């Protein structure tokens, strides 16, 4: 999950330019400063590299790993090798 702190964003678009997965688009929504914010419209493309978070000069972006949509295979036997009997 990607969170953008609208009060900190200055609209520099570094996050948009640095993302190789095209997660961000330019929004028509303005913050209090009149800045058009980046919008993480394609979060499903995010690979959690955190590059946008690291590149943001204003620390306005937080990338959190979203585990809610991940399927857990723990204990279902999917990690075992096929064995011939």
C-alpha positions in Angstrom: 0.0 0.0 0.0 1.3 3.4 -1.0 0.5 6.5 1.1 1.1 10.0 0.0 1.2 12.8 2.7 -0.5 15.5 0.7 0.6 18.2 3.1 4.2 17.4 2.4 4.1 16.8 -1.3 5.4 19.6 -3.5 4.5 18.0 -6.8 8.1 17.5 -8.1 7.0 14.2 -9.9 10.3 12.4 -8.9 8.1 9.5 -7.8 6.4 9.3 -11.2 9.7 9.5 -13.1 11.6 7.0 -10.9 8.9 4.3 -10.9 9.7 1.7 -13.5 6.4 -0.1 -12.9 4.2 2.9 -13.8 2.4 2.9 -10.5 1.9 6.7 -10.4 -0.1 9.1 -12.5 -0.5 12.8 -12.2 -3.8 13.6 -10.3 -6.2 16.4 -10.9 -6.5 16.7 -7.1 -4.7 19.6 -5.5 -3.3 19.9 -2.0 -3.5 23.0 0.2 -0.5 24.5 -1.6 -2.2 24.2 -5.0 0.1 21.3 -6.1 -1.2 18.5 -8.2 -0.4 15.3 -6.4 0.9 12.1 -7.8 -1.7 9.3 -7.6 -0.7 5.6 -7.1 -3.5 4.4 -9.5 -1.7 1.2 -10.4 -0.7 -0.1 -7.0 -1.1 -3.7 -8.3 2.1 -3.1 -10.4 4.1 -2.1 -7.3 6.9 -4.6 -6.5 7.7 -2.9 -3.1 11.2 -1.7 -4.2 10.6 1.5 -2.1 12.5 3.6 -4.8 9.8 6.3 -4.8 9.9 6.5 -1.0 13.7 6.8 -1.1 13.7 9.4 -3.9 11.1 11.7 -2.4 12.9 14.8 -1.2 10.1 15.7 1.2 9.5 12.2 2.7 5.9 12.4 1.6 5.7 8.8 0.4 5.3 5.7 2.5 5.3 2.2 0.9 4.0 -0.6 3.1 3.8 -4.2 2.2 0.2 -5.2 1.8 -0.2 -8.7 3.1 -4.0 -8.7 3.0 -4.2 -9.9 -0.6 -1.4 -12.5 -0.4 -2.4 -16.1 -0.2 -0.5 -18.1 2.5 0.7 -21.5 1.5 2.0 -22.4 4.9 1.0 -25.9 5.9 -0.8 -26.8 2.7 1.9 -29.1 1.4 2.7 -26.9 -1.6 6.4 -26.6 -0.5 7.0 -30.4 -0.7 8.7 -32.1 -3.7 6.8 -34.6 -5.8 7.9 -38.1 -4.7 7.2 -41.2 -6.7 6.0 -44.2 -4.7 
